[in-house]
Amino acid sequence: MKIESFETSKTTEFGDLLSERKKDKELKVGLLAGAYFEYYRMWGDAYEQQIHDDMDLVAENLRKRFKQVVYPGLADTMDKFASAGKLFLEEEVDVVVLCQGTYCPDYMPLETLGHMKDVPLILFSTQTEPNVDPDMDYPQIIRDSAIIGLTQLSGALRKMEWFDTYRPVVGWLDDQEAYDQIERYAKAAMAYKNLQNKNIGVVGHVFRGMYDFEHDKTKVKGNLGPNCINIQVSHLVDIWEEVAEKDILGLVDVVKQRFKIRDLEEEDLYKAAKLAIAMKNLVERFNLDALCYLGQHHVEQKTQTTAYLGSALLQENDIMTISEGDVHGVTMMLIMHSLTGVAPFFGEWGGFDYERNALMIEMHGFADPRIAKDPNDIWVTSSPENWGYTGNGFSFEFTGRPGPATIGHFIDDQEGYRMIVSKGEILDLPALRIREVNLRIKVDKPVKEYLVELLNHGFSHHPIIGYGDLTEELAYIADLMGIRKVFL
C-alpha cells in the first residue's frame, strides 16, 4: 500500500500527518537549591546540616504539588552546580525552580543555567520565617539572606539577556501561598510547551467581514504554537454521508434522555446527531486537538443543520471547538483548558448591564454541558439564526455556574500579536431564554469605561471565558510567546 496525503487517502495512514495524537507531556520540575561552601568553614557542620534541611523542606513542598521533581541535592560548589545542569538536561526538566539557602555568588547558579537557556525559570526568594527575629545572630542572617544572591543573579541575567521571562516568587520556607504561585507559573509554562504539539483542524474560513481575527497559520505556529491543518469541507461531508443509522438513532436517544427539549422535531434531532457523529469521526481520523469551523453558509448549508450538538459533545471529550473560523479564539481555549481542566466559554460581547456592572455574553449555541449552573435547566431548542438549513436547527440554552473567571483572546495587528487579559465574575443569575448559552459577567472597572477601553484597544468581538483567576498565568504565557499583553 502506498502512503498518500491525508487530503486524498481513504485509509487512516497519511504521509503528511502524524499517525497518533501527541499526548501532553507531564510536567517535570527541576529544583536548583544553592548555597555557598565558604560558610561551612566559618560556622561548622551543624550549620551546613541546617541549610540542607531547609532546602529539603523546599523539595518536600514541591513534591506535594508536582508528581515529578528532579532534585540533585544542595549545590554548594561549582562541581555540584555543573552536575545539576547535566542532570536537568538528562531528565529533560520542563521548568527550573531556583532557590538559595544562603547567599550564593551569581557565577555558581549561572554554571547550571548555561546548560538550559530555553527552560522557563522561577526564582524563589525564601527565608526560614516570615518575620525578622530580633534575637537572631549573624549566621541566621546569612541563612535568611537568599535575597542578596537572587538580586545579584537577577541583575546578571538582565545584563546577559538570559531568561528574559523568568518569574520571581517571594516567601518563607513553609509559605504555602508562595508554593501555590510557583505551581501556577510552572503549569502555565507547561501549558505553553504542550501548545506547540496541538493540532487545530480548520474547516472553512473566517466568516466574511470578521477581519478582527483573520489569521496567518504560519504566524499562528511561529508566535502562538499550534499547527493549523486546513481540512476541506468535502472531508467532513464524506464522513457525514457514511455515518451509520444506528449510531444516529442511538445519539438521538441519548439527547432525549439527558436534556429537556422544546421547539424541535424528530428530524431536527436526527440531523444534529448525524453531524455530531461526523465531527467526532473527523477529529479522530485526523488526530485533532481542536476543531475550528465556519458554520454559516458552509457546514450548515452542506449538512442542513447547526454544528452545536457536535461542538458541545466534543468539548465534553476535551476537544476544544469554535465556530466562525476563529483560530485565535480556539488557541486561547486550548490554553485555558490546559490550565484548569475545564472547557472555557466561547462567546460574543452581547451588551452591558449597567446596574450589575456586567457584560452579557452569548455563546453561539453551545458550551460544555458540564459547566452549566444547573444540569437540570439545560434546554435543547431551536437555533435563533438560520444560515441556509431547513428545519429548526439545534441549539443549547443554559447559563454557566457562578464564580471568578478570566476573559482572554488574541489579535494580530500591524505590530504583531497582542493578548487581552481581564478578570471577571460570572454572576449567579437565571439563564436568559434566548435559545443560546449565555452569561452575565461582572467586571472590575465601570462597565461603560471597560467597553470604551476595549474599543480603544481594537480587540476581537469574541471573548473566551475560563473559570478562575488566570491573569498571572496568561501574562506569563504571553511573555513566553514574546507577544504584547493588554489588561482590561
C-alpha positions, 0 to 999 in steps of 0.5 A: 500500500502506498502512503498518500496525503491525508487530503486524498487517502481513504485509509487512516495512514497519511504521509503528511500527518502524524499517525497518533495524537501527541499526548501532553507531556507531564510536567517535570520540575527541576529544583536548583537549591544553592548555597555557598561552601565558604560558610561551612568553614566559618560556622561548622557542620551543624550549620551546613546540616541546617541549610540542607534541611531547609532546602529539603523542606523546599523539595518536600513542598514541591513534591506535594504539588508536582508528581515529578521533581528532579532534585540533585541535592544542595549545590554548594560548589561549582562541581555540584552546580555543573552536575545539576545542569547535566542532570536537568538536561538528562531528565529533560526538566520542563521548568527550573525552580531556583532557590538559595539557602544562603547567599550564593555568588551569581557565577555558581547558579549561572554554571547550571543555567548555561546548560538550559537557556530555553527552560522557563525559570522561577526564582524563589526568594525564601527565608526560614520565617516570615518575620525578622527575629530580633534575637537572631545572630549573624549566621541566621542572617546569612541563612535568611539572606537568599535575597542578596544572591537572587538580586545579584543573579537577577541583575546578571541575567538582565545584563546577559539577556538570559531568561528574559521571562523568568518569574520571581516568587517571594516567601518563607520556607513553609509559605504555602501561598508562595508554593501555590504561585510557583505551581501556577507559573510552572503549569502555565509554562507547561501549558505553553510547551504542550501548545506547540504539539496541538493540532487545530483542524480548520474547516472553512474560513473566517466568516466574511467581514470578521477581519478582527481575527483573520489569521496567518497559520504560519504566524499562528505556529511561529508566535502562538504554537499550534499547527493549523491543518486546513481540512476541506469541507468535502472531508467532513461531508464524506464522513457525514454521508457514511455515518451509520443509522444506528449510531444516529438513532442511538445519539438521538436517544441519548439527547432525549434522555439527558436534556429537556427539549422544546421547539424541535422535531424528530428530524431536527434531532436526527440531523444534529446527531448525524453531524455530531457523529461526523465531527467526532469521526473527523477529529479522530481520523485526523488526530485533532486537538481542536476543531475550528469551523465556519458554520454559516453558509458552509457546514450548515448549508452542506449538512442542513443543520447547526454544528452545536450538538457536535461542538458541545459533545466534543468539548465534553471529550476535551476537544476544544471547538469554535465556530466562525473560523476563529483560530485565535479564539480556539488557541486561547481555549486550548490554553485555558483548558490546559490550565484548569481542566475545564472547557472555557466559554466561547462567546460574543460581547452581547451588551452591558448591564449597567446596574450589575456592572456586567457584560452579557455574553452569548455563546453561539449555541453551545458550551460544555454541558458540564459547566452549566449552573444547573444540569437540570435547566439545560434546554435543547431548542431551536437555533435563533439564526438560520444560515441556509438549513431547513428545519429548526436547527439545534441549539443549547440554552443554559447559563454557566455556574457562578464564580471568578473567571478570566476573559482572554483572546488574541489579535494580530495587528500591524505590530504583531500579536497582542493578548487581552487579559481581564478578570471577571465574575460570572454572576449567579443569575437565571439563564436568559431564554434566548435559545443560546448559552449565555452569561452575565459577567461582572467586571472590575472597572465601570462597565461603560469605561471597560467597553470604551477601553476595549474599543480603544484597544481594537480587540476581537468581538469574541471573548473566551471565558475560563473559570478562575483567576488566570491573569498571572498565568496568561501574562506569563504565557504571553511573555513566553510567546514574546507577544504584547499583553493588554489588561482590561 
